[in-house]
Amino acid sequence: MSDREREDFDDLVDGVIDVLGKIKNLRLLDPTVMEALAAKLVVVRDESAALMDEKGLHHLKDLWDTVRQMSEYCARLEGGFLKDAITDTKNAVPEARSDYLFAERNHDVGVGRMSDKQEERKLEGRIYNRWRAASPLEKPVEGLWDVFVGYQVPLYSTAKQAGWGKIDLFGFSSSDEVPVVLELKRAGSRETPLRAMLEGVAYAIAVRKRWEKIAKGITATYGSLPVPDTPDVIRVVVLAPERYWKQWRPDEDDADGNKLRRRHMKEAAKSFADLVRALGEKQYDVRFAEIGAHDIDDADASIAIRRIAFPAT
């Protein structure tokens, strides 16, 4: 947040507080209520200003999840802000409270016990079960991953997550010894592709910082995997069903009510692609993938996944 933007923001909040003061003096509303609202605005102003100063991707993913401003956000990151954002993200990664015990996930996820409301979690579990490193049922997905070693891998170290969550799926592309952070979105998600990408990259930065403990946990459970001492590149895969991607593709029929989302994605396409390239130069290899037709409740059914070109430029 620039000094000018901070001043404008503070002036706006101060103006609202002044109006509340005048309403209080005129006794148009309960003075106690007006004082409470004014005090709350001061807190909001200070907290909002602090957030707007935040450069870490683990916070920006939430602040910048706005369709209309996607192009601006991508351009700001790609235009010289990215180095600081990566550094601030790395500095904010919480210390791991313990070693990573991947052996605890060395079994199939009980998808059948999950409710239909847990669509995304069920899909994560199905994918993990099909590509679990101990006994994969599917062939490696070309250009994406070979196997997965972790499911819902936590990154926060306390009850207060502070922008950190869990890696949906964590795996490897064994052929090039690249760790893979997979960020999954359900078909009906309204989150922007930018948010999904920033979340995945933030988690990949955390993986890099914690690599020594992560590598130790992987080797202890899956000794045959080629775990590098220090990964040169970390791959981020944003994966979603076809219906999610259709709402962002400019060439799709607008009859489904996603005309505005497609228009803004088309406007942001170049800056988004430039940001993906810039992340690649920083050794974060971002790729996008689509889940084809599948039966989420059939544990024995194969899952078709393919790499896609996104965005269309």
Steps between C-alpha positions, in 0.01 A plus 500: 500500500656831392512806728244671278265202513537484879417870529193462277381202700549676833323811369202289392466333841553831683226655286256227598592544867433876470156428355426266787603774743260747341217247513580446867496874574167540323370209707347341194608163631605358837834674591631180658448314173677777308800489734522123465484523119771767494726288724443198278593700190831601656579131562396410144716781361810384688446131421423567133805720459717229651355242260548730201867530594527121502698363206499130582318283249331310784307822576482648150312191377205611716535875448529465124215259430308758295397423145492858375856578610672178397692667220624777732608254769690280254675803351601630844656170597673437171619860475769484768295428813546123476845477656387681816180295511694172492744625767217617727319168454814306590559712808142442616510119474441372855749261654398137474399365839617148420635277228275409208367151566391395153459145629178620665353548151644181354153352454189567296287797600153392616306687234190288555456646849485857370170678433396634158558853637873423519536491121849649486633286784351186345663578168836560670469163673407319178798648317734419787379142513554452125857642503614413855875436490485169686267335247403725208204383291556751221788577269690829548322802352733633234637845583330511840584229756589134549379428855372670816653459845281738700135597533383811686855584615479775768720809477381701800661438837231628737122511524522846336570426136593859400452440128651151500294190439568148375650381175218312327733239351879480510691278263786442260587491138768235536640530149633851567510479882256788539274534806138578409257718695147441374224756561157355423180695431156345483281544193276763658776710657478874433861566601709658228782308332733771632405418860548129440841561344619736777387252765691218332814713460485618862487137612785410264711775663422343838605159367832643384566660838408183690659262254747338741222371728271414209773305319581312821136397539469386138819296512395333826173384341585462131869419487496420129386845388776721354487781756743784413714660770368837389239529225597740222139528383168446675200434280160650580200332336160671506250222436124528454213329318407618152204703629730721708723586203205562265390805702837664421538412131411791266389268218228327708127572468392782736158346553622356833520848657880532507536769234658752740752249635604404147534862394730584790703184450547593135618847605740345752628222273828664397594627847399163651720312249786745566467432874513122442821550301648725770424237766673240284810718494489494881497116488125461563370303204125571481285266290126455454302181464144384443310205644284328241177311557521288814289327763607645835331216690651210303827412670596262220442740212792662322533880502588676175729799555678703237721805491337806339623828355372781720425779447423518130701795365 
